[in-house]
Amino acid sequence: MKNYEYIVASLPAISTFWKFGEGTSFHTYAEEIKRLGDKADGALVDKLLAGFEDENLDEAFYRGMAEEKNAFLRNYFAFDLNVRNAKTRYLNKALGRPAEQDVIHLGDTPFEEAERLEAVLQEKDLLSRERALDDLMWDKISQLTSFHYFDIDAVLGFLAKLHIIARWAELDEQAGRARFAALVKEVQSTFKGVDYHPEKTE
């Protein structure tokens, strides 16, 4: 991708409260960025997009990202794995399962945000917890793209943040609360002996 300045300058300035315009979506931005870029950078975008699909997030995927030459992808998915492992351990504890069950081990990686994440996981309200987790990820993306203004890392960071916005764009407060409560009920009901009572919505 030779025209980073043009691409970055054409992207909107986004925040966690930014809204998609009519006829636009996460995928329209991703496809436009790929169209304007070259084959090598398009491949990096595809790797990032693959990491947004739950079915891809196995040990092989994270091991591949740990060996990725691009710094943003390597560090972003190292952080993502640390967060997912912490969430898995937290759920294991809540359900009385072995602490390391379903945890992906790729060796120790720095996790300066561990204490902040632990506090987030203690949040009782499901929507508040999910928002705080995304805020944690947003801040990490900002850290990883500091001093990257007109390069591929700036573009990948934009897409990573835009994906967070897209996820919340699908939810409103009441529908989101019901959706997350139903999801947790579905997951926990698969474990025998779990007595779960979702919170009542207003």
C-alpha positions in Angstrom: 0.0 0.0 0.0 1.8 3.2 -1.2 -0.9 5.8 -0.5 -1.3 5.6 3.2 -1.6 9.3 3.6 -4.6 9.4 1.2 -6.3 6.4 2.8 -5.9 7.6 6.4 -6.9 11.1 5.6 -10.1 9.8 4.0 -11.1 7.8 7.1 -13.5 9.4 9.6 -12.3 10.4 13.1 -14.0 7.8 15.3 -14.7 7.5 19.0 -16.5 4.9 21.0 -19.8 6.9 20.4 -19.3 7.3 16.6 -22.2 6.2 14.4 -22.2 4.6 10.9 -23.7 6.8 8.2 -26.5 5.5 6.0 -25.4 2.9 3.6 -22.1 2.3 5.4 -20.9 -0.5 7.6 -17.8 -2.1 9.0 -17.5 -4.2 5.9 -17.9 -1.4 3.4 -14.9 0.4 5.1 -12.8 -2.8 5.1 -13.5 -3.5 1.5 -12.7 0.1 0.4 -9.4 0.0 2.3 -8.5 -3.3 0.6 -9.5 -1.8 -2.8 -7.2 1.1 -2.3 -4.3 -0.9 -1.0 -1.9 -3.4 -2.5 -2.0 -7.2 -2.3 0.4 -7.4 0.7 -1.6 -5.0 2.8 -4.8 -6.6 1.8 -3.5 -9.9 3.2 -2.8 -8.2 6.5 -6.4 -6.8 6.6 -7.7 -10.3 5.9 -5.7 -11.7 8.8 -7.2 -9.1 11.1 -10.7 -9.8 9.8 -10.1 -13.5 10.4 -9.4 -12.8 14.0 -12.9 -11.3 14.4 -14.5 -14.7 13.7 -14.8 -16.8 16.8 -14.5 -20.1 14.9 -11.0 -19.1 13.8 -9.6 -18.4 17.3 -7.9 -21.7 18.1 -4.3 -22.4 19.1 -3.1 -22.6 15.5 -4.4 -19.1 14.8 -2.8 -17.5 17.8 0.4 -19.3 17.2 0.5 -18.0 13.7 -0.2 -14.5 14.9 2.6 -14.8 17.4 5.0 -15.4 14.5 3.5 -12.6 12.4 6.0 -10.0 11.1 3.5 -7.1 11.3 3.9 -5.6 14.8 0.3 -4.5 15.1 -1.2 -7.9 14.4 1.3 -9.7 16.5 0.8 -7.5 19.6 -3.0 -7.0 19.1 -3.6 -10.8 19.0 -1.2 -11.4 21.9 -3.3 -9.0 24.0 -6.5 -10.6 22.7 -5.3 -14.0 23.7 -4.4 -12.7 27.2 -7.9 -11.3 27.6 -9.6 -14.4 26.4 -7.5 -16.6 28.6 -8.4 -14.4 31.6 -12.1 -14.6 30.8 -11.9 -18.3 30.4 -10.2 -18.7 33.8 -12.8 -16.5 35.4 -15.6 -18.6 33.9 -13.9 -21.8 34.9 -13.7 -20.6 38.5 -17.4 -19.6 38.5 -18.4 -23.0 37.1 -16.1 -25.1 39.3 -14.1 -26.3 36.3 -10.3 -26.9 36.2 -8.7 -23.5 36.1 -6.7 -24.1 32.9 -9.5 -25.9 31.0 -9.8 -24.4 27.4 -7.0 -22.0 28.1 -4.5 -21.6 25.2 -0.9 -21.6 26.3 1.7 -20.0 24.0 4.2 -19.0 26.7 4.2 -16.0 28.9 3.6 -12.7 27.3 3.5 -9.3 29.0 0.1 -8.4 30.3 0.2 -5.0 32.0 -3.6 -4.7 32.0 -4.2 -7.8 34.0 -5.2 -6.0 37.2 -7.6 -3.7 35.3 -9.1 -6.7 33.5 -9.7 -8.5 36.8 -11.6 -5.5 38.1 -13.7 -5.5 34.9 -14.6 -9.1 35.2 -16.0 -8.5 38.7 -18.6 -6.2 37.2 -22.1 -7.8 37.8 -23.9 -6.1 35.0 -23.3 -7.9 31.8 -23.6 -4.9 29.4 -21.4 -2.8 31.6 -18.8 -5.6 31.7 -18.8 -6.0 27.9 -18.5 -2.2 27.5 -15.6 -2.1 29.9 -13.9 -5.0 28.1 -14.2 -3.1 24.8 -12.9 0.1 26.4 -9.9 -1.9 27.5 -9.3 -3.2 24.0 -9.9 0.3 22.6 -7.2 1.7 24.8 -4.8 -1.1 23.9 -5.3 -0.3 20.2 -4.6 3.3 20.8 -1.4 2.3 22.6 -0.3 0.0 19.8 -0.9 2.7 17.1 0.8 5.6 19.0 3.1 7.5 16.6 1.7 5.5 13.7 0.0 8.1 11.5 0.3 7.1 7.9 1.2 3.4 7.8 -0.5 0.0 7.7 -0.6 -0.1 11.5 -2.7 3.0 11.6 -5.1 1.5 9.1 -5.3 -1.8 11.0 -5.9 0.0 14.2 -8.7 2.0 12.6 -10.4 -1.2 11.5 -9.9 -2.9 14.9 -11.6 0.1 16.6 -14.3 0.2 13.9 -15.1 -3.4 14.6 -15.8 -2.6 18.2 -18.2 0.2 17.1 -19.9 -2.1 14.7 -20.5 -4.7 17.4 -22.3 -2.1 19.6 -24.2 -0.6 16.7 -26.1 -3.9 16.5 -27.4 -3.4 20.0 -29.6 -1.0 21.9 -29.6 -0.9 25.7 -32.6 -3.2 26.3 -32.1 -5.5 23.4 -28.5 -5.8 24.2 -29.2 -6.7 27.8 -31.6 -9.4 26.8 -29.2 -10.8 24.2 -26.2 -11.0 26.6 -28.3 -12.6 29.3 -29.7 -15.2 26.9 -26.1 -15.9 25.7 -24.8 -16.5 29.2 -27.8 -18.6 30.0 -27.2 -20.7 26.9 -23.5 -21.2 27.7 -24.0 -22.0 31.4 -27.0 -24.3 30.9 -24.7 -26.7 29.0 -22.9 -27.4 32.3 -24.9 -29.8 34.5 -25.8 -28.5 37.9 -25.5 -24.8 37.0 -28.4 -22.8 38.4 -28.6 -19.6 36.5 -31.2 -16.8 36.9 -30.9 -14.0 34.4 -31.4 -10.4 35.6 -34.8 -8.9 34.9 -34.8 -6.1 32.4 -36.7 -2.9 33.0 
